[in-house]
């Protein structure tokens, strides 16, 4: 449709019809043919049945046949036959589930993440969907927050690269093209800064920190044309994001140039009353509209209040027109006026979803996301040895994460299934050992997840399970222990004060350790965990996160050496919970803590180190890499005159491997203090044994820019340090100066 036609359509719409376009409801309200089903929800929401048939979009329902039916019925009744938008959380895969986003961050390969997004888009599109609420690009520093699994980590630069790649993967160049969906960056803004890691909690950041660290990843998605942005639940410096005019109008729209559809998070406009910012629903509607929020997710705050607010002269209809126009434009960009069903196709659904090609990509991505945290010679597994797999994840299918709501655990390959394809069954045994969680562990609010809640074995059964596992461990040369968090212990509303492996599994670990010292832990986790005991006792630790549909195959690939681990931590693993929030790109203090200097009045803990257990960028390989000292092509960077920083990377080990060579820079003295180190570039290098390669980074003036004390962005003259290494604690340093 041409813009003039959209304008004419808007001009012909009634005020209520426009307000209803700005309302988003759950798809389940529409999924029955009997229209009577609407009466219940309609009365609860305080809007009439006719408003249901004018809601501009729905969320949370998929399936080509069903969505085509809903679209048909809807368009027949909608006064202008405007098509409806179908949205859903397709986060790390639709049916073929890829590793969770934090794990994708560990690949340090945004292009791969882009490919996963494009496969997810294809499976979503044939299932009838038009929009995915993804990617979540919130910067995360606090492992207690359950949603760190949805982010790509603690680094603004890395997050920005992933944001860009994922948006491009979902949308392509033109979202009306076949198999593309509109992407939605979330949650604007700084949702990851929740105080004490408690979900939905207050966010208090200086404007400098907000702009310098938290905003760049949203901007990266906006710069490549993301179609939608979602508000966050939290307040930002005292004002809820969803009614925060400064954040939405001044920063998001004016400064960042976002001209797409802004949607609230689930009932977030209504929640501004509970926050103590809006007096009632009408006030919330007014404030959110003035902030420029176009769609009210899952409440009728807009639909029930906007008309009256206009009639009473409280808000101008022009604001409503602006929002509705953006919604119509999005429908138009997706080509829905010409083809309201877009790619929905029940036949294609059968062939495209979980096809071999998609599964192969899921296996590759999972393999590349694993981080080898420790290895004292036990990995890859010597296949002539007697192996016992012991742990609740040995034959568990719940490995796709709690935020893969469209995925099915039944499609997953377990470790045991995959291992049986390659291990000698005469020498290999498989034991659950214990439940995932103890019977006394209460997962509050998850009762309706049926099968997912811990299965209750009697005390007698648990004792037998443990004894059988320990006996097998005693007999074996090597024990592989797939253990970790229950998949419902991470994700939304799953903040944890104790970030550990459940006690019942630690008990199993300790019992096994008493009879066999050769333990390899295969760790499942949605967040960095406190691994002090595991990393001290186990001889090898392979972090596999929540690896997705092909997790079992990918894990066996890594255990057997078919795939050499190359993942790097996108988030620091704290020494213990008392250290969080901990991140590598922190500031120095006036009382630094140099190694080996005995001194009382330093910025330090008296009981634990300052350093995390495993730093950002860390991850081992089955081979050894040597990185030469940094050589600079000059020691002065000037405007238009970059300097090259070069190292030679050598595979000094016995097998092929991939190293992520990382470039960090520090601006030593500046008008505002700068982080002790910041990632500015990286290159993934794959080398055969004995092979070496020069890796070169160009350091130019734009790389040195930051938000200065006067509020402008630019670089400042002076001394800089540069490091090139294999993780953020590298000491491979050189020095240069920048002169204008
Ligand atoms: C989450 C969002 C999600 C939305 C819709 C909310 O609870 O915070 O990330 O997109 O629900 O499912």
Boltz pocket constraint, residues with backbone or C-beta under 6 A from the ligand:
constraints:
  - pocket:
      binder: B
      contacts: [[A, 59], [A, 89], [A, 133], [A, 186], [A, 265], [A, 266], [A, 492]]
      max_distance: 6.0
